[in-house]
Amino acid sequence: MNLFAELGENTCDFSNLNVEASVNQLLPRLPKDREITRTVFPGDNGFFETGRMQATGLDTLKRYGPLQRFCVNGTRLIQFDVVSDGGARLVVPWKSCSGKEGTITLVAGYSRFTVQLKIDAAGTDDILQFMGPNLIVAVEDLDLIFEGAGPGVRTAVGIIAKFLDPVLREVWKSQFFREFNASLQNIFPVGINPVFRR
């Protein structure tokens, strides 16, 4: 049982709702890519120019494990986990002053998030709404891939990345997870999110 749940027979009724069907329609609606408009790296230092970072592979995220139903203070909530098995990435294009160009890619071999949504009554219908806070459960096997500068540089960057694991984890959490949250929230325009009845 969820530690934060306050269950009540009369106030926590999911019997007439097919929340499985609703949740299963959410993840396919995530975009494939999402450009990060905030400045993450300096754009041009005279030797090395970077473009805007993109969160890619959002559409490869999959639901993991059972759907949990519970209530807090009379509000019906659902909770489920979402995983990425390597398809989701952070990508930054780069170009050197010599004309070489490529990409810097941060990929997590495994990443898992917990999502919370709430069910609100709207007239005679029930609607599924974004709630949060969504949480990062695990991030494993981070790799930094430097494309376009030759195999020697790529190998060196891969080795250096092992020593930068804590930093890369923070980048993944602050950038990819933020874009996942924003993309999920954008699926929920106010008042048009039906919870399908059985």
ChimeraX attribute file (.defattr): number of C-alpha atoms within 10 A of each C-alpha:
attribute: neighborCount
match mode: 1-to-1
recipient: residues
	/A:1	9
	/A:2	11
	/A:3	5
	/A:4	10
	/A:5	16
	/A:6	15
	/A:7	19
	/A:8	13
	/A:9	6
	/A:10	7
	/A:11	15
	/A:12	18
	/A:13	15
	/A:14	15
	/A:15	9
	/A:16	10
	/A:17	15
	/A:18	13
	/A:19	20
	/A:20	13
	/A:21	13
	/A:22	16
	/A:23	19
	/A:24	12
	/A:25	10
	/A:26	13
	/A:27	18
	/A:28	14
	/A:29	14
	/A:30	20
	/A:31	17
	/A:32	14
	/A:33	17
	/A:34	19
	/A:35	13
	/A:36	17
	/A:37	9
	/A:38	9
	/A:39	10
	/A:40	14
	/A:41	12
	/A:42	11
	/A:43	13
	/A:44	14
	/A:45	10
	/A:46	8
	/A:47	9
	/A:48	16
	/A:49	16
	/A:50	20
	/A:51	17
	/A:52	17
	/A:53	22
	/A:54	20
	/A:55	25
	/A:56	21
	/A:57	18
	/A:58	24
	/A:59	16
	/A:60	17
	/A:61	22
	/A:62	16
	/A:63	19
	/A:64	14
	/A:65	10
	/A:66	10
	/A:67	13
	/A:68	13
	/A:69	21
	/A:70	22
	/A:71	21
	/A:72	15
	/A:73	12
	/A:74	15
	/A:75	16
	/A:76	21
	/A:77	21
	/A:78	19
	/A:79	18
	/A:80	18
	/A:81	20
	/A:82	17
	/A:83	21
	/A:84	23
	/A:85	15
	/A:86	18
	/A:87	16
	/A:88	24
	/A:89	21
	/A:90	24
	/A:91	21
	/A:92	20
	/A:93	18
	/A:94	20
	/A:95	18
	/A:96	16
	/A:97	12
	/A:98	8
	/A:99	7
	/A:100	11
	/A:101	16
	/A:102	15
	/A:103	19
	/A:104	19
	/A:105	18
	/A:106	23
	/A:107	25
	/A:108	22
	/A:109	16
	/A:110	16
	/A:111	23
	/A:112	22
	/A:113	21
	/A:114	18
	/A:115	20
	/A:116	18
	/A:117	19
	/A:118	19
	/A:119	22
	/A:120	16
	/A:121	12
	/A:122	11
	/A:123	7
	/A:124	6
	/A:125	13
	/A:126	18
	/A:127	20
	/A:128	24
	/A:129	22
	/A:130	20
	/A:131	14
	/A:132	14
	/A:133	11
	/A:134	19
	/A:135	15
	/A:136	15
	/A:137	12
	/A:138	12
	/A:139	17
	/A:140	15
	/A:141	13
	/A:142	21
	/A:143	21
	/A:144	23
	/A:145	19
	/A:146	23
	/A:147	16
	/A:148	16
	/A:149	14
	/A:150	9
	/A:151	11
	/A:152	9
	/A:153	14
	/A:154	17
	/A:155	14
	/A:156	12
	/A:157	16
	/A:158	16
	/A:159	13
	/A:160	12
	/A:161	18
	/A:162	14
	/A:163	10
	/A:164	14
	/A:165	16
	/A:166	12
	/A:167	11
	/A:168	19
	/A:169	17
	/A:170	11
	/A:171	15
	/A:172	21
	/A:173	17
	/A:174	11
	/A:175	18
	/A:176	23
	/A:177	19
	/A:178	15
	/A:179	20
	/A:180	20
	/A:181	17
	/A:182	12
	/A:183	18
	/A:184	18
	/A:185	15
	/A:186	13
	/A:187	17
	/A:188	15
	/A:189	10
	/A:190	11
	/A:191	14
	/A:192	13
	/A:193	17
	/A:194	15
	/A:195	21
	/A:196	17
	/A:197	14
	/A:198	9
